[in-house]
């Protein structure tokens, strides 16, 4: 599985014109798995995510949609971006919680 970590996401998704990488991955594997959606309409994506939640399928924290921006990124680059986004969202949620608690205590 480690052999795919430096392959462009677009190549792994079968996007025409995206060449494979010849680099060999020697680093640490990402801590969490990644789920990438490619070629899926917005409506279908929403239905899929709803069904995943409804059927109790184990949550995958790092999800992405293949875009013109990330199509050339490798798995490690995508993971790092998704991890930064996850950490930023968690920090924002903690801040909202802190503000909510403060507002309630001011009442």
C-alpha positions as CSV (number, residue, x, y, z in Angstrom):
1,X,0.0,0.0,0.0
2,X,2.9,2.4,0.7
3,X,3.8,2.4,-2.9
4,X,0.8,4.6,-3.7
5,X,1.7,7.4,-1.3
6,X,3.6,9.4,-3.8
7,X,1.3,8.8,-6.7
8,X,-0.8,11.8,-7.9
9,X,-4.4,11.5,-6.7
10,X,-5.6,12.0,-10.2
11,X,-3.5,9.1,-11.5
12,X,-4.9,6.9,-8.8
13,X,-8.4,8.0,-9.8
14,X,-7.8,7.2,-13.4
15,X,-7.7,10.8,-14.7
16,X,-6.5,10.8,-18.3
17,X,-3.2,12.6,-18.7
18,X,-2.0,12.3,-15.2
19,X,1.3,10.3,-15.2
20,X,2.5,8.1,-12.4
21,X,5.3,9.2,-10.2
22,X,8.6,7.3,-10.3
23,X,9.5,8.4,-6.7
24,X,9.7,5.8,-3.9
25,X,8.1,6.6,-0.6
26,X,10.3,6.0,2.4
27,X,8.6,8.1,5.1
28,X,6.0,7.4,7.8
29,X,2.5,6.4,6.6
30,X,-0.3,8.8,7.4
31,X,-1.9,8.2,10.7
32,X,-5.4,8.1,9.3
33,X,-7.0,6.8,6.2
34,X,-8.3,9.0,3.4
35,X,-11.5,8.7,1.4
36,X,-11.4,10.5,-2.0
37,X,-14.5,10.9,-4.1
38,X,-14.0,11.3,-7.9
39,X,-16.5,11.7,-10.7
40,X,-19.5,11.9,-8.3
41,X,-22.2,14.5,-8.6
42,X,-22.9,16.7,-5.5
43,X,-26.4,15.0,-5.1
44,X,-24.9,11.5,-5.3
45,X,-22.1,12.5,-2.9
46,X,-24.7,13.7,-0.3
47,X,-26.7,10.5,-0.7
48,X,-23.6,8.4,-0.2
49,X,-22.6,10.3,2.9
50,X,-26.1,10.1,4.3
51,X,-26.1,6.3,3.7
52,X,-22.7,5.9,5.3
53,X,-24.0,7.7,8.5
54,X,-27.4,5.9,8.4
55,X,-25.8,2.4,8.1
56,X,-23.3,3.0,10.9
57,X,-20.2,2.6,8.7
58,X,-17.1,3.6,10.5
59,X,-16.4,7.3,10.1
60,X,-13.4,8.3,8.0
61,X,-12.1,11.7,9.2
62,X,-10.2,12.6,6.1
63,X,-12.4,12.9,3.1
64,X,-11.8,14.9,-0.1
65,X,-13.3,15.4,-3.5
66,X,-11.0,15.3,-6.5
67,X,-10.6,18.9,-7.7
68,X,-8.4,20.7,-10.3
69,X,-6.4,21.9,-7.3
70,X,-5.6,18.5,-5.8
71,X,-5.6,16.3,-8.9
72,X,-1.8,16.5,-9.0
73,X,-1.1,16.2,-5.3
74,X,0.1,12.9,-3.9
75,X,-1.5,11.1,-1.0
76,X,0.9,12.6,1.5
77,X,0.2,16.2,0.3
78,X,-3.5,15.6,0.4
79,X,-3.3,14.0,3.9
80,X,-1.3,17.0,5.2
81,X,-3.9,19.5,3.8
82,X,-6.8,17.5,5.2
83,X,-5.2,17.2,8.6
84,X,-4.6,20.9,8.7
85,X,-8.3,21.5,7.9
86,X,-9.4,19.0,10.5
87,X,-7.2,20.7,13.2
88,X,-8.5,24.1,12.2
89,X,-12.2,22.9,12.4
90,X,-11.5,21.3,15.8
91,X,-10.0,24.6,17.1
92,X,-12.9,26.6,15.7
93,X,-15.4,24.2,17.4
94,X,-13.5,24.5,20.8
95,X,-13.6,28.3,20.4
96,X,-17.3,28.3,19.7
97,X,-17.8,26.0,22.8
98,X,-15.7,28.4,24.9
99,X,-17.8,31.4,23.7
100,X,-21.1,29.5,24.4
101,X,-20.0,28.7,27.9
102,X,-18.9,32.3,28.5
103,X,-22.1,33.7,27.2
104,X,-24.2,31.3,29.4
105,X,-22.1,32.3,32.5
106,X,-22.7,36.0,31.7
107,X,-26.5,35.5,31.9
